[in-house]
Amino acid sequence: MIAHRQQSFDLTPYTIPTHVAIIMDGNGRWARQRGLPRQAGHRAGAENLRRIVSACVEFGVKILTIYAFSTENWGRPESEVRGLMKIFARVLDQEIHDLHAQGVCLHHLGDLTGIDPSLQAKVRRALEMTKENDRLILNVAFNYGGRAEILHAVRQMLADGLAPEDLTEGLFSSYLFTAGLPDPDIVVRTSGELRISNFLIWQAAYAEYYPTPAFWPDFDREELYKAIVAYNQRERRFGMVTE
Ligand code: FPP
């Protein structure tokens, strides 16, 4: 066996973003480039998720939010949707043990109703299994849409009988799927696309946006390191001015 030593990155000069959000894009193009079916790209994407979770734990990122399946993704061919669900089920059955061992606490963002009941059960079991872990919170946006999330929050606030004057940004945030978590510091989008695609549209209001040409299966530990370096070169003003 060839011992594989990982390249070491010096992160001491840098502020590590607490919350990294990623739009994992480009699985299909990664596969096409290699003459492979799209499903092979999604499988490679799932493998890469494992690597990026480990890199986040190693680098000290506390929260990773990934866009796994949007409310719009139901519009893909049925065979592709089925293939994606199969991958999610496998990750929840098999890889969850490794995630658990790494101290990952899984959260779900989105709506589970309408999802195959056996997959729902796997999600619930994984949430329960990992709920006490605190090294990395992994938010999986699955059957998620930012507008749907905001509508869901508003409906909930009305159902709770809140009056207009009760509403604050903090209270509103507490009705979102990310309740209690800090907003993302950086939103990465792989594969060179320059859209937000209904992802964390409330929470990412002041996030640094980092598009990269790498396809998601190629977005490795070094790419994550480069994203952190780029994040450190940004000047976050939150709408204010610098002295
Ligand atoms: C984008 O590629 C990716 C997705 C549709 C999300 C699915 C993500 C994975 C399977 C990665 C692993 C995730 C989990 C939760 C196990 P695309 O099909 O949009 O690529 P394209 O734009 O090149 O066609």
Boltz pocket constraint, residues with backbone or C-beta under 6 A from the ligand:
constraints:
  - pocket:
      binder: B
      contacts: [[A, 24], [A, 25], [A, 26], [A, 27], [A, 28], [A, 29], [A, 30], [A, 41], [A, 42], [A, 43], [A, 45], [A, 46], [A, 47], [A, 49], [A, 67], [A, 68], [A, 69], [A, 73], [A, 84], [A, 87], [A, 88], [A, 91], [A, 140], [A, 191]]
      max_distance: 6.0
